[in-house]
Amino acid sequence: MTIRKRFTKEEVLEYHAQEPRGKISVVPTKPTQTQRDLSIAYSPGVAIPCMEIARDADLAYRYTAKANLVAVISNGTAVLGLGNIGAHASKPVMEGKGVLMKKFADIDVFDLEVATQDPDEFITVVKNLAPTFGAINLEDIKAPECFYIEEKLKGMLDIPVFHDDQHGTAIISGAALYNALSIIGKRIEDVRIVVSGAGAAAIACANFYVEMGARLEHITLTDSKGVVYRGRSEGMNPYKERFAKETDARTLADAMRGADVFVGVSVAGIVTPEMVQSMARDPVIFALANPDPEIPYEEAKAARSDAIVGTGRSDYPNQVNNVLGYPFIFRGALDVRARAITESMKVAAAKALADLAREDVPDEVLRAYGLETLSFGRDYLIPKPFDPRVLLWVAPAVAQAAIDAGVARKHLDIARYRDDLEARLGKAREMMRIIFNKAKRAPKRVVFPEGDDEKILRACQILHDEGIAHPVLLGDPAVIADRKRDLHLDFPATVINPRQSPERERYVEELFRRRQRKGVTRQEAELMVRRDRNVFGSLMVARGDADALVTGLTTHYPEALRPALQVLGLREGVRRAVGLYMMTIKRRVFFLADATVNIDPSEADLAEIAIQAARVARQFEVEPRVAMLSFSNFGSTKHPLADKVRRATEIVKARAPDLMVDGEMQADTAVVEEILRDTYPFSSLKEPANVLIFPDLQSANIAYKLLQRLSDAEATGPILRGLAKPVHILQRGDDVHAIVNMAAIAVHEAQLLEEGAELVKVQAP
């Protein structure tokens, strides 16, 4: 079997050759705009941190990049499947390793290609470079020299030294093995394991399985000469000798007969269907040779329908990919300033991966792989590499294991550390974590009219597991129960069928009372309550039977909003409901309003929108700086549209005198500090605005959608404000992540209402 390429040789070379050449660069992290900046960054100012570090070497972690810098070092003797191609030719791979470190765990990397094949000379080079780095990633070094090099360096250095080719495959396959054995009901201490290959990865796998609980005498190691048995002299070394056993088996076929597990880290095509058929019931087959496995996936499954099969390839289930391990292992080790990576840290990483695979898979992961569904089982033993949660599970597990093992220089509050890691995934996640933590303090009842929808149910599982909300689901209880079972969900919820609810008559009376002078008869009210779950859910919130409502996943925005407006109405003192988005762009946070509700707001409406948007900013612990946007800067253009924005600004200042607000102003004026400072020093905005009020819905809607599509901006919303009780309308097709976010925001808003918190003080208009 040959690899199915998704690219041509020319495409790959063009990718690497386009400017700037290669895949990595050095980017300054401090200001360098002025002579003063340069004097601090280099001479003479830099002498000060130099002398501090000379006094205390550990201060290098504080004043330099050491704490987040890993060396990826190779001599090019065993590069991927290319063999000994030399240090120079290994550089594209080492750069690639750096890209993955940065992409998945926000770790900076210097790649170092060392032009020597002498192990002791290589060790000397690495030892002398070690002060630069917080950790060393040895890469693509052939066996058995790699074992010697790693052992020596671990004994010499007080920072982590990790040979990923060995331990990465061991850890990821170990996680997959843990879950595979759980599925088939076998214990690791009982199973017979055959490991094909006796290089770095194969021997590391065998050693790691022993750490996990496998019995040494149950592991058979094979290489190109056959079984590694006691008394064999050909092709032996001390690392193989550990696995030499008393056995009559001499070939791989002999070893696989009756075995429970096969792990191949060797060469393509050495396992036949007959060998697979000779294995024990429910065989576990990890054929990890790349690009072509020891036995093709299809052949292994055809040979044994009860087999659990994994490969090293992304186009088949159960890909054992080292990128699931090393970025996050290094992240956890760096963040506690570990002196080493211990066996317990490796086991913790494998266990965290295994546990994560049992969780519901986010929609963003399904989209990344073009899948409709994915759940724990024979074809999904370990998480996918693009699952952002791997960082949040593996790094804390490694950090905690380092602390427990006594190799950490720095102790962390692991719960707070998870929040810090989430911030590395993006500013939006950091902002939402603020809301999640607040919501958890006093979870509220959130009613979901689309209670039988798969995404809603999956979101409710997360809301329950995280302690954010108590779900109330509207729909047929039998249908909801069936869907929960099919989705392997297990969370408590209040389930109500509006057609059969004993509260229905009271809700009809309530709706009739509220709408009888709005053209609604009692008969029409009864029909609305029975047929429209959004009406029923809004009445639940109105009567205090639920605290908030989240809907709109399967309907257009106006259709979902209308019942809430009709039943709940606006909050006292509020003249308009407002819809806005929180946008995060390069670590900056902006609130854009109104993007969903008010098509052509008056000047009074614009003032209301500004005040409501400022309240949302403060809910996220952002001090609002409000810019009233126009095509004019402070009267530069005389036009009724600009005048409307200027008058709206005056209204906001009068109603909320403590609020920092100014306008009318152009969008670049609002967000560029130099323009505000140099051209308009009189503005009451002393820093760039973070709350942007657009003159109408079309401009706000266009702006947020362009930002979302043409930049790295992340949008959270639409966040609805101004109703008497918390209601949020989802976008049609929103993913589970968005549903959880909006429910958490609704819970926190309910908490604020209960507390009577006034986030922006206003005077009566």
Protein Blocks (a to p, Z undefined) as FASTA:
>chain_A
ZZddfbdfklmmmmmmpccehjbdcddfbdckbmklmmmmmcfklmmmmmmmmmmmklmm
mmmmklmcccdddehlagcjnojnbjklmmmmmmmmmmmmmmmnopacddddddbfbfkl
mmmmmmmmmmmpmbdcdehiacfklmmmmmmmmmmpccdcddfklmmmmmmmmmmmmmmm
mmnopafklpccddedjbfklmmmmmmmmmnopafklpccddfkbpadehiaghpafklm
mmgccdfbfbfklmmgopabdcddfbehkacfklmmmpcehiacddfbdfbdfbdfklmm
mmpmkbccddfbfkbghiacfklmmmmmmmmmmmnopabdcfklmmmmmmmmmmmmmpcc
dfklmmmnopabdcedfklmbccfklmklmmmmmmmmmmmmmmnopafbdcdfklmmmmm
mmmnojklmmmmmmmmmmmmoccddddfklmbfklmmmmmmmmmnomaccddeddfklmm
mmmmmnopacddddddfklgcklmmmmmmmmmmmmmnopafklmmmmmmmmmklmmmmmm
mnopafbdcehjlccfklmmmmmmmmnopaehiabdcddddddeehiacddddfklmmba
cfklmmmmmmmmmmmmmmnopacddddddfbeehiagcfklmmmmmmmmmmmmmmmmbcc
dddddfklmmmmklmmmmmmmbmblbdcfbdcdfbfklmmmmmmmmmmmmcbdcedddde
hiabdcddddehiafklmmmmmmmmmmmmmmmmnopafbacddZZ
